[in-house]
């Protein structure tokens, strides 16, 4: 196998490669944290929307039932 020869001294290369590695690790960790935070926020928003949708549908059903009750009272009073 052919050995790669660098012109720079090994001590400088080690420092450069370590800095590069630490940089991409930090970048990855930050992206991972952001991804997790956004996923949690999405779940919270979906849960909230579902709760509001349930409340709205319940209110619509209640209103429809009250209107039907009012109509039946009008019809029975008119008869």
C-alpha positions as CSV (number, residue, x, y, z in Angstrom):
1,X,0.0,0.0,0.0
2,X,1.3,3.4,-0.9
3,X,2.0,5.8,2.0
4,X,0.7,9.4,1.6
5,X,3.4,12.0,2.2
6,X,2.5,15.3,3.5
7,X,4.7,18.3,3.2
8,X,3.7,19.8,6.6
9,X,5.1,18.5,9.9
10,X,3.0,15.8,11.6
11,X,2.5,18.0,14.7
12,X,0.8,20.7,12.6
13,X,-1.3,18.1,10.7
14,X,-2.5,16.5,14.0
15,X,-3.5,19.9,15.3
16,X,-5.3,20.7,12.0
17,X,-7.1,17.4,11.8
18,X,-8.1,17.5,15.5
19,X,-9.5,21.0,15.0
20,X,-11.4,19.9,11.9
21,X,-12.8,16.8,13.6
22,X,-13.9,18.8,16.7
23,X,-15.6,21.4,14.4
24,X,-17.7,18.9,12.5
25,X,-18.6,17.1,15.8
26,X,-19.8,20.4,17.3
27,X,-21.7,21.2,14.1
28,X,-23.4,17.8,14.2
29,X,-24.3,18.0,17.9
30,X,-25.8,21.5,17.3
31,X,-27.8,20.2,14.4
32,X,-28.9,17.1,16.4
33,X,-30.1,19.3,19.3
34,X,-32.0,21.6,16.9
35,X,-33.6,18.7,15.2
36,X,-34.7,17.2,18.5
37,X,-36.1,20.6,19.7
38,X,-38.0,21.1,16.4
39,X,-39.4,17.5,16.5
40,X,-40.6,18.1,20.1
41,X,-42.2,21.4,19.0
42,X,-44.0,19.7,16.1
43,X,-45.4,17.1,18.4
44,X,-46.6,19.8,20.8
45,X,-48.3,21.8,18.0
46,X,-50.0,18.7,16.6
47,X,-51.3,17.8,20.1
48,X,-52.5,21.4,20.6
49,X,-54.3,21.4,17.2
50,X,-55.9,18.1,18.0
51,X,-57.2,19.5,21.3
52,X,-58.6,22.6,19.6
53,X,-60.1,20.6,16.8
54,X,-61.9,18.4,19.4
55,X,-63.2,21.5,21.3
56,X,-64.4,23.1,18.0
57,X,-66.2,19.9,16.9
58,X,-67.8,19.5,20.3
59,X,-69.0,23.1,20.2
60,X,-70.4,22.6,16.7
61,X,-72.3,19.5,17.8
62,X,-73.7,21.3,20.9
63,X,-74.8,24.2,18.8
64,X,-76.4,21.9,16.2
65,X,-78.2,20.0,19.0
66,X,-79.4,23.3,20.5
67,X,-80.7,24.6,17.2
68,X,-82.6,21.3,16.6
69,X,-84.0,21.5,20.1
70,X,-85.1,25.1,19.4
71,X,-86.7,24.1,16.1
72,X,-88.6,21.3,17.7
73,X,-89.8,23.7,20.4
74,X,-91.0,26.1,17.8
75,X,-92.8,23.3,15.9
76,X,-94.5,22.0,19.0
77,X,-95.5,25.5,20.1
78,X,-96.9,26.3,16.7
79,X,-98.9,23.1,16.6
